[in-house]
Amino acid sequence: MHPQQLVVSWFSLVLLASPLMAIWELEKNVYVVELDWHPDAPGEMVVLTCHTPEEDDITWTSDQSSEVLGSGKTLTIQVKEFGDAGRYTCHKGGKVLSHSLLLIHKKEDGIWSTDILKEQKESKNKFFLKCEAKNYSGHFTCWWLTAISTDLKFSVKSSRGFSDPQGVTCGAVTLSAERVRVDNRDYKKYTVGCQEGSTCPAAEESLPIEVVVGAIHKLKYENYTSSFFIRDIKFKKERLCVDKTSAKVTCHKDAKIRVQARDRYYSSSWSDWASVSCS
């Protein structure tokens, strides 16, 4: 899952793709190829180029095959299945110049695969990611479940809104000691903590926070998204940052005192009127 990163002078390996090709860079030297997953799908053509001033004696290999796949500065491959993915390396004179790892993100009947994480249910809602916050400080925690225990890697990105992104920083994904049992099967629980960069507890939230979890199992890539406002994921039962407010008024006979309240940390709507009789 983590090929050794080799950097040799100005040699590098890049992928050249037409604008219509469904291939994109996940991280340095790691690329995702998006495929329609059915028997008649043509797959995606990927051109690998090894940059070097030399024109000769360049060979190509893959971790999926022990044979030399080709020679020259470029190698064209047709990616149709997982056997076509993996790490491709260019060599010259027995020396590794660079490499690139190809992952597959598959789509069946127009729907992206969601095989890695466990779909969960809460009341009538279904979800893969569950995010929670204790207060309005901008810190929140997300977690998810999976039955997979090996060859697994996660990445997390978050922002407040896509059109006008604001900084949200997420820490490292950690495996919880807690084991969750669902439908007579044990699942591993992973968690990540995130913090919004500039947060004013009293500010009204106009844009939702977006969290995207990328999951890699062997050569399969999937992503999962959750969108929410902090006010909607804050623990409802915890009485945090609550100040008691009291007032003394003169109450005339047969009169009523009426009171409204609202959350001080964001501009919520006012509550219904509550009244107390003076008699």
C-alpha positions in Angstrom: 0.0 0.0 0.0 3.0 2.3 0.6 5.5 1.8 -2.3 8.9 3.1 -1.5 9.3 6.6 -2.8 12.4 6.9 -5.0 13.5 10.3 -6.4 16.5 10.2 -8.8 17.8 13.6 -10.0 15.3 15.0 -12.5 13.8 11.7 -13.5 10.1 11.3 -12.9 7.1 9.3 -14.0 3.9 11.0 -15.0 0.5 10.0 -16.4 -0.7 11.7 -19.5 -4.4 11.6 -20.1 -6.9 13.3 -22.3 -9.3 15.8 -20.5 -12.1 13.3 -20.8 -10.2 10.5 -19.1 -11.5 9.4 -15.7 -8.1 9.5 -13.9 -6.9 11.8 -11.2 -4.1 12.1 -8.7 -4.9 11.1 -5.1 -1.5 11.9 -3.7 2.1 11.9 -5.0 2.7 8.9 -7.3 -0.8 7.5 -6.6 -3.6 7.8 -9.2 -7.2 6.7 -9.2 -8.7 5.3 -12.4 -12.5 5.4 -12.5 -14.1 2.5 -14.3 -17.6 1.5 -15.4 -17.8 -2.0 -14.0 -19.5 -4.3 -16.5 -18.2 -7.0 -18.9 -18.6 -5.0 -22.1 -16.9 -1.8 -20.7 -13.8 -0.8 -22.8 -11.9 0.4 -19.7 -9.5 3.4 -19.7 -6.3 3.9 -21.6 -3.5 5.2 -19.6 -0.2 6.5 -21.0 2.8 6.3 -18.7 5.8 8.5 -19.5 9.3 8.3 -18.0 11.0 11.6 -18.3 14.7 11.4 -19.1 16.9 12.9 -21.8 17.9 9.4 -22.9 15.8 7.7 -25.6 17.1 4.1 -25.3 17.4 1.3 -22.8 14.3 2.2 -20.8 12.1 -0.8 -19.7 8.8 -1.1 -17.8 7.7 -3.6 -15.2 4.7 -4.0 -12.9 4.2 -5.6 -9.5 1.4 -7.6 -11.1 3.7 -9.4 -13.6 7.3 -10.6 -13.6 7.7 -9.9 -17.3 9.0 -6.8 -19.0 5.9 -4.9 -20.2 7.5 -2.7 -22.8 10.4 -0.5 -23.7 10.9 3.2 -24.5 9.9 6.4 -22.9 6.2 5.7 -22.8 4.0 2.7 -22.0 0.3 2.5 -23.0 -1.9 0.2 -20.9 -5.6 -0.6 -21.0 -7.1 -0.6 -17.5 -10.2 -2.8 -17.3 -9.9 -4.7 -14.0 -7.9 -5.0 -10.9 -5.3 -7.1 -12.6 -4.4 -4.0 -14.7 -3.9 -1.8 -11.6 -0.9 -1.8 -9.3 2.6 -0.2 -9.3 4.3 0.5 -12.6 8.0 1.2 -12.7 10.4 2.5 -15.4 14.1 1.4 -15.3 17.3 2.3 -17.1 20.4 0.2 -16.9 19.0 -1.7 -14.0 18.3 1.5 -12.0 14.8 2.5 -10.9 13.8 5.9 -12.3 10.4 6.3 -10.7 7.1 4.6 -10.2 3.3 5.2 -10.0 0.5 3.3 -8.3 -2.8 2.9 -10.1 -6.0 2.3 -8.0 -9.5 1.5 -9.3 -12.7 3.2 -8.3 -15.5 1.2 -9.8 -19.0 2.3 -10.8 -21.8 -0.3 -11.3 -25.1 0.8 -12.9 -24.2 4.4 -12.3 -23.5 3.9 -8.6 -20.0 4.1 -7.0 -19.0 1.1 -5.0 -19.3 1.2 -1.2 -17.8 -2.2 -0.2 -15.2 -1.1 2.3 -17.3 0.7 5.0 -20.3 -0.7 6.8 -23.6 1.1 6.0 -25.3 1.9 9.3 -28.9 2.8 10.3 -30.2 5.2 12.8 -34.0 5.6 13.0 -34.9 6.0 9.3 -31.5 7.4 8.3 -28.7 5.4 6.6 -25.1 6.5 6.7 -21.5 5.4 6.5 -19.9 8.3 8.4 -21.1 9.5 11.8 -19.9 12.9 13.1 -20.5 14.3 16.6 -19.6 17.5 18.4 -19.7 18.3 22.2 -20.2 22.0 21.8 -19.8 24.9 19.3 -16.0 25.2 19.6 -15.5 23.9 16.0 -14.1 20.6 17.1 -15.9 17.4 16.0 -15.2 13.7 15.7 -16.2 11.4 12.9 -16.2 7.6 13.0 -17.0 4.6 10.7 -17.0 0.8 10.8 -15.4 -1.8 8.6 -15.0 -5.6 8.7 -11.7 -5.4 6.8 -8.6 -5.8 8.9 -5.6 -5.8 6.5 -4.3 -3.8 3.5 -6.4 -0.8 4.6 -5.7 2.9 4.4 -7.8 6.0 5.0 -7.4 9.7 4.1 -9.7 12.5 5.4 -10.3 16.0 3.9 -12.8 18.5 5.3 -13.9 22.1 4.6 -16.8 24.4 5.3 -18.6 24.5 2.0 -17.2 23.6 -1.5 -18.0 26.9 -3.2 -16.2 29.0 -0.6 -14.0 26.6 1.4 -12.8 27.6 4.8 -10.1 25.7 6.7 -10.9 22.6 8.6 -7.9 20.5 9.8 -8.3 16.8 10.6 -5.8 14.7 12.5 -4.6 11.2 11.9 -7.2 8.4 11.6 -7.0 6.0 14.6 -8.3 2.5 15.2 -10.5 2.5 18.3 -10.1 -0.2 20.9 -13.9 -0.5 20.8 -15.3 -3.3 18.7 -18.9 -2.9 17.4 -21.1 -5.9 16.8 -23.8 -5.4 14.1 -26.1 -8.2 12.8 -24.0 -10.9 14.5 -20.7 -9.6 13.0 -17.8 -7.8 14.6 -16.6 -4.5 13.0 -13.6 -2.4 13.6 -14.2 1.3 14.5 -12.0 4.1 13.1 -12.2 7.7 14.3 -10.7 11.0 13.3 -10.8 14.4 15.1 -11.2 17.6 13.1 -11.0 21.3 14.1 -12.3 24.3 12.2 -9.6 26.9 12.0 -11.5 30.1 12.9 -14.6 29.6 14.9 -16.9 32.0 16.7 -19.3 30.1 19.0 -21.9 32.8 18.5 -21.7 32.9 14.7 -24.5 31.6 12.6 -23.6 28.7 10.3 -24.5 29.5 6.8 -22.5 26.8 5.0 -22.3 23.1 6.0 -19.1 21.3 6.9 -18.1 18.7 4.3 -16.1 15.6 5.3 -14.7 13.3 2.7 -13.1 10.0 3.7 -11.0 8.2 1.1 -10.7 4.4 1.7 -8.2 2.1 0.0 -8.3 -1.7 0.3 -5.6 -3.3 -1.7 -6.1 -1.7 -5.2 -9.7 -0.6 -4.6 -10.5 3.0 -3.9 -13.8 4.4 -2.5 -14.8 7.7 -1.0 -17.6 8.6 1.5 -19.0 12.0 2.2 -20.9 13.6 5.1 -22.3 17.1 5.1 -23.6 18.8 8.3 -23.9 21.8 10.5 -22.3 21.7 14.0 -25.7 22.7 15.5 -27.2 19.5 14.1 -24.5 17.1 15.4 -24.0 18.6 18.8 -24.8 16.2 21.6 -28.4 17.1 22.5 -28.5 15.7 26.0 -25.4 17.4 27.3 -26.0 20.7 29.2 -22.8 22.5 28.1 -22.2 26.2 28.5 -25.5 26.8 30.2 -25.9 30.0 32.3 -28.8 30.4 34.7 -30.7 33.6 34.1 -33.0 35.0 36.7 -35.0 38.2 37.0 -37.3 39.7 39.7 -40.4 41.5 38.5 -43.5 43.0 40.1 -46.5 40.8 39.3 -50.0 42.4 39.5 -53.0 40.3 40.4 -54.6 38.5 37.5 -51.6 39.3 35.2 -49.3 36.8 33.5 -45.6 36.8 33.0 -44.5 35.5 29.5 -41.0 34.3 28.7 -39.2 33.2 25.5 -35.7 31.7 25.1 -33.2 30.8 22.4 -29.7 29.3 22.0 -27.1 32.0 22.7 -24.4 30.3 20.6 -26.1 30.6 17.2 -29.1 32.5 15.9 -31.7 29.9 16.5 -35.4 30.7 16.4 -37.2 31.7 19.6 -39.0 29.1 21.7 -42.7 29.1 22.2 -44.0 31.4 24.8 -44.1 30.1 28.4 -46.4 31.9 30.9 -46.8 32.0 34.6 -49.9 33.4 36.3 -49.5 36.0 39.0 -52.6 34.9 41.0 
